[in-house]
């Protein structure tokens, strides 16, 4: 082969190889950029479903609140006026937001002495129901779960029953019942039953 022709041809091959590497590098960079964009979008979608404390949003207004930052005024602006406000001797306050009788949640917000929100909890859950023990007073139970859906007395049984609507693990509406002795006002037991719309 003519040496004079060999070098231009070889240089052309080198340029083609270099061009190919550049194309691969560009495609690889584009691929990484695309994956980064998709990841960012996915995280933003997931983040949109959580409040400022990283919890899934279960109620309108919770996404505007943050523990240790939001004030009692912020809670009231986001959630409305509480049904009941409990105040301790230490100056801490508890704001109660029952969503009954048709709802199935009761939100309780703890406000510290500094006026900042310490935490909030949805109390109509199996975990909280398990904390009810015989001998507890009406006032204690009222503070635990908020306003009951109904209060019914069965005088022949000398019993008073409070109930709250909730959803079980299968998201089926149920009633959680707390039974009191009418005379002493103390808890005698608990039970669960079908919600009225589910009863046959």
Number of C-alpha atoms within 10 A of each C-alpha: 5 6 7 8 9 11 11 11 11 11 11 12 12 12 12 12 12 12 12 12 12 12 12 12 12 12 12 12 12 12 12 12 12 12 12 12 12 12 12 12 12 12 11 11 11 11 14 13 13 15 18 15 14 11 12 15 15 13 12 9 16 19 19 15 20 20 15 14 12 17 19 21 14 17 22 13 12 15 17 12 14 16 12 15 14 12 12 9 6 8 12 16 19 20 22 24 22 24 16 17 14 10 14 19 24 23 19 23 20 20 24 18 13 12 17 20 24 19 16 18 13 17 18 22 18 13 9 12 18 9 9 17 15 13 14 15 15 18 11 13 20 12 15 18 23 25 22 20 19 13 13 11 15 11 10 6 9 11 17 21 21 21 23 27 27 23 18 13 8 6 8 11 18 21 20 23 22 24 21 24 21 16 9 10 16 20 23 16 16 18 12 14 14 14 16 11 8 10 8 5
